[in-house]
């Protein structure tokens, strides 16, 4: 495990933080605190302490409350607030004392300039005051990055020029004229801005560009850290939907307090969560049309449509991104793709009512009349409701037919025809019902069992879904996306 410092801590690296930890905020810089090591890796965050917290025995013997919060103070003076899964999951022994291990959900680490606080002479009380303030973290700004952010933004800040006559090679970094995209996410009352920077290595004589998405209040007031975090997740999901690539955060950092005279940070921090990562390739040529640079002035409408319709899209996005990040069975992802179309049709295109003939309607009314005249009062409502009930399954075919018919000639130009759409809808309908409800295969004549066909239909369903989501976002769909 490489030795990193606060400045280089990031979500895609592994590192250790050594310090003192306690479940009591008043003892985190006290002699009663336990020394320990916090080990971070993307898949797992483990806190190992020497000794035990005072409340551990209460949990074991008196069924006390599990430890939700743990506080830490590292060897470089950084303050930590950790959220744990509760009771210790493992114990060990070293000569003279026990070792306890805790699984950690997430943690914040704060870099604090303690000299600028009036209570600095009573350091123990100062730490308690700071923890009380920082547990419900309010930030002046919040910024984050994720995999391939530079590729998605697509606004180079480094240019090179080679002079063959003078045998010179010039590198120029241009940040002052950077064309930042600034938009207001209206529903969240947060300002979005892409911010560039660069890292110069004197040892390797190299320049590496770096980008962040910056979130802040449009009125420069403090905002909730949790609100910013939730917003950043939805922005990342937007890029995942546009690109069909699984993405993970690389950094999340924030500023809590700054000096008014020179804007230097008084309290700043970083945030880490246990998560899974995938190594993916980003083809800039293939995905250039969905880059922030290419979207240009349309991006404000796109991101606001994404947030305004987030409730209607929530189920679809959760299913779509889960399939991107996971490795589901083909059958499962196939059924998910059908279900997502069904949910989209219900949320965005209204309910498709089953057509009832005039003769059926007349006879249905006769049955209602018979119930009203001949059935006991206590059962009338039961039978009326049974007649009113319409199976939702019967509408699925109409929903799918509507969705596929309206993309004819717009996607899958070499695959979709009016005749093929009818066949596809029958296959999707029977396959969905079989895998959802079970029963004998013989009852589903159009059930898809060939894996190659299943893969092709799943891909087609996903393409149809993206076409309609792009439409809802105000973005013209192109099969090259």
C-alpha positions in Angstrom: 0.0 0.0 0.0 1.5 3.3 -1.1 2.1 6.0 1.5 -0.2 9.0 0.7 -0.9 12.3 2.4 -4.2 14.2 2.8 -3.6 16.0 -0.5 -3.3 12.8 -2.5 -6.1 10.8 -0.9 -8.6 9.8 -3.6 -11.4 7.3 -4.2 -9.4 5.1 -6.6 -6.4 4.6 -4.3 -5.7 2.6 -1.2 -4.2 4.3 1.9 -4.0 4.2 5.7 -4.7 6.8 8.3 -3.1 6.4 11.7 -4.4 8.2 14.7 -6.6 8.1 17.8 -10.3 7.2 17.8 -13.2 7.3 20.2 -17.0 6.9 20.1 -17.2 9.8 22.5 -16.4 13.2 20.9 -15.2 14.6 24.2 -12.4 12.0 24.4 -11.0 12.1 20.9 -7.9 14.1 22.0 -8.0 12.6 25.5 -5.7 9.9 27.0 -8.8 7.6 26.9 -8.9 7.6 23.1 -7.8 4.4 21.4 -4.9 4.4 18.9 -5.8 2.7 15.6 -5.5 2.5 11.9 -8.2 3.4 9.3 -7.6 1.4 6.1 -9.3 2.7 3.0 -9.8 0.8 -0.3 -12.6 1.2 -2.8 -14.2 -2.1 -1.8 -13.8 -1.9 1.9 -13.1 0.6 4.7 -11.9 -0.9 8.0 -11.1 0.7 11.3 -8.8 -1.4 13.5 -8.4 -0.1 17.1 -6.1 -1.2 19.8 -8.2 -1.9 22.9 -12.0 -1.4 22.9 -14.5 1.4 23.1 -16.3 1.8 26.4 -19.7 1.2 24.7 -18.6 -2.2 23.2 -19.3 -4.0 26.4 -22.7 -2.4 26.7 -23.6 -3.7 23.2 -22.5 -7.2 24.0 -23.9 -7.5 27.6 -26.8 -5.1 27.8 -27.9 -5.0 24.2 -27.0 -1.3 24.0 -27.1 0.8 20.9 -24.6 0.0 18.2 -21.8 2.5 17.5 -23.0 4.7 14.6 -20.4 7.5 14.8 -16.7 7.3 15.6 -14.4 10.3 15.9 -10.8 10.4 15.1 -7.7 12.7 15.2 -4.9 11.6 12.9 -1.1 11.9 13.4 -1.1 15.1 11.2 -3.8 16.9 13.1 -6.7 16.1 10.8 -10.1 15.5 12.3 -12.2 12.5 11.2 -15.9 11.7 11.5 -16.7 8.1 10.6 -20.1 6.4 10.1 -19.9 2.7 11.0 -22.1 -0.3 10.5 -22.5 -0.7 14.3 -20.9 -3.4 16.4 -17.3 -4.6 15.8 -17.2 -7.4 13.3 -13.9 -9.0 14.4 -11.6 -9.3 17.3 -8.0 -10.2 17.6 -5.3 -10.1 20.3 -1.9 -8.7 20.5 0.3 -9.1 23.6 -1.4 -7.2 26.4 -4.5 -5.8 24.7 -7.3 -6.8 22.3 -7.8 -5.5 18.7 -11.3 -4.5 17.5 -12.3 -4.1 13.9 -15.2 -2.0 12.5 -16.6 -1.8 9.0 -17.0 1.8 8.0 -19.8 3.1 5.6 -18.2 6.4 4.9 -16.0 9.1 6.5 -15.1 12.8 6.3 -11.6 14.0 7.0 -11.1 17.7 7.8 -8.0 19.8 7.4 -8.3 22.6 9.9 -6.2 25.7 10.7 -6.7 25.6 14.5 -4.7 28.8 15.1 -7.5 30.9 13.7 -10.0 29.8 16.4 -10.5 31.9 19.6 -10.8 28.8 21.7 -7.4 27.4 20.7 -6.0 27.5 24.2 -8.5 24.9 25.4 -7.9 22.4 22.6 -10.2 19.6 23.9 -13.2 22.0 24.1 -12.4 23.3 20.7 -12.4 19.8 19.1 -15.9 19.2 20.7 -17.2 22.5 19.3 -15.8 21.7 15.9 -17.3 18.2 15.8 -20.7 19.6 16.9 -20.5 22.1 14.0 -19.2 19.6 11.4 -21.4 16.6 12.0 -24.1 18.4 10.0 -21.7 19.7 7.5 -22.5 23.0 5.7 -20.2 23.9 2.8 -19.4 27.1 1.0 -18.6 25.0 -2.1 -18.4 21.3 -3.0 -16.4 19.9 -5.9 -16.0 16.4 -7.3 -14.5 14.4 -10.2 -15.3 11.0 -11.6 -13.7 8.6 -14.1 -13.0 10.2 -17.5 -14.2 13.6 -16.4 -11.6 15.3 -18.6 -12.8 13.3 -21.6 -16.4 14.2 -21.0 -15.7 17.9 -20.5 -13.5 17.9 -23.6 -11.9 21.3 -23.1 -8.1 21.0 -23.3 -6.1 23.5 -21.3 -2.7 22.3 -22.5 -1.3 23.0 -26.0 2.0 21.9 -27.4 4.2 23.4 -30.2 7.3 22.0 -31.7 9.9 24.1 -33.5 11.9 21.8 -35.7 14.4 24.5 -36.7 15.2 25.6 -33.2 14.6 22.0 -31.9 12.3 23.4 -29.2 9.2 21.8 -27.7 6.9 24.3 -26.0 4.1 23.4 -23.6 1.5 26.1 -22.8 -1.2 25.9 -20.1 -4.1 28.3 -20.6 -6.5 28.5 -17.7 -7.2 32.3 -17.7 -9.3 32.0 -20.9 -10.9 28.7 -20.0 -14.5 28.6 -21.4 -16.2 27.4 -18.2 -19.8 26.2 -18.4 -21.9 27.8 -15.6 -25.5 26.8 -15.2 -28.1 27.0 -12.4 -29.8 23.7 -11.4 -33.1 25.4 -10.6 -34.7 22.6 -8.6 -31.7 22.3 -6.3 -30.8 26.0 -6.3 -27.2 25.1 -6.9 -24.7 26.5 -9.4 -22.8 24.1 -11.6 -19.4 25.0 -13.0 -16.5 23.0 -14.5 -13.1 24.1 -13.1 -9.7 23.2 -14.5 -6.3 23.0 -12.8 -3.0 21.3 -13.5 -0.2 19.4 -11.7 3.4 20.1 -12.6 6.0 17.5 -11.8 9.5 18.9 -11.5 11.0 15.4 -11.3 9.4 14.2 -14.5 9.1 17.6 -16.1 5.5 16.9 -17.0 2.1 18.7 -16.8 -1.1 16.9 -16.0 -4.5 18.6 -16.4 -7.1 18.1 -13.8 -10.8 19.0 -13.8 -13.6 19.3 -11.1 -17.3 20.0 -11.1 -17.9 22.8 -8.7 -21.3 23.1 -6.9 -22.2 26.2 -4.8 -25.1 28.4 -3.9 -25.9 31.1 -6.4 -26.2 33.6 -3.5 -22.9 32.5 -1.9 -24.6 31.2 1.2 -23.6 27.9 2.8 -25.5 24.8 1.7 -25.9 21.3 3.0 -23.1 18.8 2.2 -25.7 16.0 1.8 -27.7 18.0 -0.7 -24.5 18.6 -2.7 -23.5 14.9 -2.5 -27.0 13.8 -3.7 -26.8 16.3 -6.6 -23.3 15.1 -7.6 -24.6 11.5 -7.8 -27.4 12.5 -10.1 -24.9 14.5 -12.3 -22.7 11.4 -12.5 -25.8 9.3 -13.4 -26.7 11.7 -16.2 -23.2 11.2 -17.8 -23.6 7.4 -17.3 -27.0 7.5 -19.1 -25.6 9.6 -21.9 -22.5 7.5 -22.4 -23.6 4.0 -21.3 -20.4 3.8 -19.2 -20.2 2.9 -15.5 -18.5 5.8 -13.7 -17.2 6.1 -10.1 -16.1 9.2 -8.2 -12.4 10.0 -8.0 -12.5 12.9 -5.6 -15.0 14.6 -3.4 -13.8 17.7 -1.6 -15.4 20.7 0.0 -14.7 24.0 1.8 -16.5 24.8 5.1 -14.8 28.0 6.2 -12.5 30.5 4.6 -10.8 33.8 5.7 -12.6 36.9 4.5 -9.4 38.8 3.8 -7.6 36.4 1.5 -10.0 33.5 0.9 -7.5 31.0 2.5 -9.2 27.9 3.8 -9.8 27.6 7.5 -11.7 24.3 7.3 -11.7 22.1 4.2 -12.4 18.4 3.9 -12.7 15.2 1.8 -15.3 12.5 1.8 -15.0 8.8 1.1 -17.5 6.0 0.7 -17.1 2.2 0.2 -18.0 1.5 -3.5 -17.2 -0.7 -6.5 -15.1 0.4 -9.4 -14.8 -0.8 -13.0 -12.0 -0.1 -15.4 -13.6 1.1 -18.6 -12.4 2.6 -21.9 -13.7 6.0 -23.0 -13.7 6.4 -26.8 -13.5 10.2 -27.3 -14.3 9.9 -30.9 -17.3 7.8 -30.3 -18.6 9.9 -27.4 -17.6 13.4 -28.5 -21.3 14.4 -29.2 -22.3 14.0 -25.5 -19.3 15.9 -24.2 -19.9 19.1 -22.1 -18.1 21.1 -24.8 -20.3 19.8 -27.6 -23.6 20.1 -25.7 -22.7 23.8 -25.2 -25.7 26.1 -24.5 -28.1 23.2 -24.6 -26.6 21.7 -21.4 -28.6 24.0 -19.1 -31.9 22.7 -20.4 -30.6 19.1 -20.4 -29.5 19.1 -16.8 -32.6 20.9 -15.6 -34.8 18.5 -17.4 -32.8 15.6 -15.8 -33.4 17.0 -12.3 -37.0 18.1 -12.9 -38.0 14.6 -14.1 -35.8 12.7 -11.6 -38.8 11.3 -9.7 -40.3 9.8 -12.9 -36.9 8.5 -14.0 -35.8 7.2 -10.6 -36.7 3.5 -11.1 -35.3 3.5 -14.6 -32.0 5.1 -13.7 -31.5 2.9 -10.7 -32.0 -0.2 -12.8 -30.0 1.1 -15.7 -26.9 2.1 -13.6 -27.1 -1.1 -11.6 -26.7 -3.1 -14.8 -23.8 -0.9 -15.8 -21.9 -1.4 -12.6 -22.9 -5.0 -12.0 -22.5 -8.2 -14.0 -26.1 -9.5 -14.1 -27.3 -12.6 -15.8 -28.4 -12.0 -19.4 -32.0 -13.0 -18.5 -32.1 -10.5 -15.7 -30.8 -7.6 -17.7 -33.1 -8.6 -20.6 -36.2 -8.4 -18.3 -34.9 -5.2 -16.7 -34.8 -3.6 -20.2 -38.4 -4.6 -20.9 -39.5 -3.4 -17.4 -37.8 -0.1 -17.9 -39.7 0.5 -21.2 -42.9 -0.4 -19.3 -42.1 2.1 -16.5 -41.2 4.8 -19.0 -44.5 4.3 -20.9 -46.5 4.6 -17.7 -44.6 7.7 -16.4 -44.2 9.7 -19.6 -46.8 8.5 -22.2 -49.8 7.9 -20.0 -51.9 4.7 -19.4 -52.9 2.7 -22.5 -56.5 1.8 -22.0 -57.8 -1.5 -23.4 -60.3 -1.0 -26.2 -63.9 -2.1 -25.3 -66.4 -2.9 -28.0 -69.9 -1.4 -27.9 -71.4 -4.9 -27.5 -69.1 -5.7 -24.6 -69.9 -2.4 -22.9 -73.7 -3.1 -23.2 -73.4 -6.6 -21.7 -71.1 -5.3 -19.0 -73.8 -2.9 -18.0 -76.4 -5.7 -17.9 -74.2 -7.5 -15.4 -74.0 -4.4 -13.2 -77.8 -4.1 -13.3 -78.1 -7.8 -12.3 -75.8 -7.2 -9.3 -77.7 -4.1 -8.2 -81.0 -6.0 -8.2 -80.2 -9.5 -7.1 -77.0 -9.5 -4.9 -76.9 -8.9 -1.2 -75.8 -5.4 -0.3 -72.6 -6.6 1.5 -71.3 -8.3 -1.7 -72.4 -5.7 -4.3 -69.2 -3.6 -4.0 -67.0 -6.7 -4.3 -68.5 -7.9 -7.6 -68.6 -4.4 -9.0 -64.9 -3.9 -8.4 -64.0 -7.2 -10.0 -65.8 -6.2 -13.1 -64.0 -2.8 -13.1 -60.5 -4.4 -12.7 -58.4 -4.4 -15.9 -55.2 -6.5 -16.0 -52.2 -4.3 -16.5 -50.5 -7.1 -18.5 -53.0 -6.7 -21.3 -51.8 -3.1 -21.7 -48.1 -4.0 -21.9 -48.4 -5.0 -25.6 -50.0 -1.7 -26.4 -47.3 0.2 -24.5 -44.5 -1.6 -26.3 -46.2 -1.3 -29.7 -46.6 2.4 -29.1 -42.9 2.9 -28.1 -41.4 0.8 -30.9 -43.8 2.2 -33.6 -42.7 5.8 -32.8 -39.0 5.1 -33.3 -39.5 3.4 -36.7 -36.9 5.0 -39.1 -35.2 6.8 -36.2 -33.1 3.9 -34.7 -32.3 0.4 -35.8 -32.9 1.5 -39.4 -31.7 -1.8 -40.8 -33.7 -3.9 -38.2 -37.1 -2.4 -37.6 -40.1 -2.7 -39.9 -43.8 -2.6 -39.1 -43.9 -6.4 -39.4 -40.8 -7.0 -37.3 -42.1 -4.6 -34.6 -45.2 -6.8 -34.2 -43.1 -9.9 -33.8 -40.7 -8.2 -31.3 -43.5 -7.0 -29.1 -45.0 -10.5 -28.9 -41.6 -11.9 -27.9 -41.0 -9.2 -25.3 -44.5 -9.6 -23.9 -44.3 -13.4 -23.5 -40.7 -13.3 -22.2 -41.5 -10.7 -19.6 -44.5 -12.7 -18.4 -42.7 -16.0 -18.2 -39.7 -14.6 -16.3 -41.9 -12.5 -13.9 -44.7 -15.0 -13.3 -43.2 -18.4 -14.1 -45.5 -21.2 -15.2 -45.0 -23.7 -18.0 -42.9 -22.6 -21.0 -45.4 -24.2 -23.4 -47.9 -21.5 -22.5 -45.6 -18.8 -23.9 -45.3 -19.4 -27.6 -43.1 -16.4 -28.3 -40.7 -16.9 -25.3 -37.1 -16.0 -26.2 -34.7 -18.8 -25.2 -31.9 -18.3 -27.7 -29.2 -16.2 -25.9 -28.0 -14.5 -29.1 -31.5 -13.3 -29.8 -32.0 -12.3 -26.1 -28.8 -10.2 -26.3 -29.9 -8.5 -29.5 -33.4 -7.7 -28.1 -32.0 -6.4 -24.8 -29.7 -4.1 -26.8 -32.6 -2.9 -28.9 -34.8 -2.2 -25.8 -31.9 -0.2 -24.2 -31.5 1.8 -27.4 -35.2 2.5 -27.6 -35.2 3.6 -23.9 -32.2 5.9 -24.5 -33.9 7.4 -27.5 -36.9 8.4 -25.4 -34.9 9.6 -22.4 -32.8 11.8 -24.8 -36.0 13.2 -26.1 -37.3 14.0 -22.6 -34.0 15.8 -21.9 -34.3 17.9 -25.0 -31.3 16.2 -26.7 -31.5 14.9 -30.2 -30.7 11.2 -30.3 -28.0 9.9 -32.7 -27.2 6.2 -33.1 -23.5 7.1 -32.8 -24.0 8.0 -29.1 
